[in-house]
Amino acid sequence: MGSNEDYSQIDVSLEEKDKLVAEVIRYVLFKTHQTAGCPIKREELAQIVTKNYRQRALPGLVISEAKEKLSSVFGYEMRELQRLRPLSRSTRSSQQCMVEAKSYIVTSQLPSDIYSKYVEDKENSHMTGFAFVVVSIVHLAGGKISEENLWHQLRRLGLNESDENHPVFGNSKQTLEMLVQQRYLQKEKVVGPEGNTLMYDLAERALDESISGKLKDYISQVVNKETTAEAD
């Protein structure tokens, strides 16, 4: 967290600093609720500061203090995600031609049992389950899967891409698209000899250790149970 001396050196009063920090926190909480947890770009938060201030170091100091207060006051971790994106379509396959775009998600710091009992929105629990299933399918496919194969697996679970009024998920395609917006998945058209193929990859949120570690543990438990059952 930036010290008072840090702010004084860039000619910003404590009152101005507190106001900027509060604006960033308010924006993060509102945007997270409004967009169902979609990542918030760092540029969005920086613009809250730079619209009235031109000091180059100020956005970083304000965002850092906002992260600290979200944790100490609200019990949320403002977790940074780093997204690799291609500079151009012609360099899409080259890892050396990538730049990092930072974004943030907000996660509760409460123990999982307490969060589930007192905080979790049970009305949205179906989306959590859907995200877990889809990410698991893509993970087991090696981190990348075609749209056709993904829907093939989902149809086996009773979800069809043609469903527009599913009793739980509503429009199935829009529900899958939400996982792209939330950065669990990213999609890309791949040109091949048989035409264009839409591919889904695991995005930075699914690759984050807080999620990928739990996913791998759960898959291992399922595999172990099946192995034990077959042995019996």
PyMOL commands that set and color helices and strands:
alter all, ss='L'
color gray80, all
select helices_A, chain A and resi 4-9+14-34+42-50+58-74+89-91+95-97+112-119+122-140+147-156+172-181+204-207+209-231
alter helices_A, ss='H'
color red, helices_A
select strands_A, chain A and resi 40-41+76-86+98-108+144-146+185-192+195-202
alter strands_A, ss='S'
color yellow, strands_A
deselect
rebuild
show_as cartoon
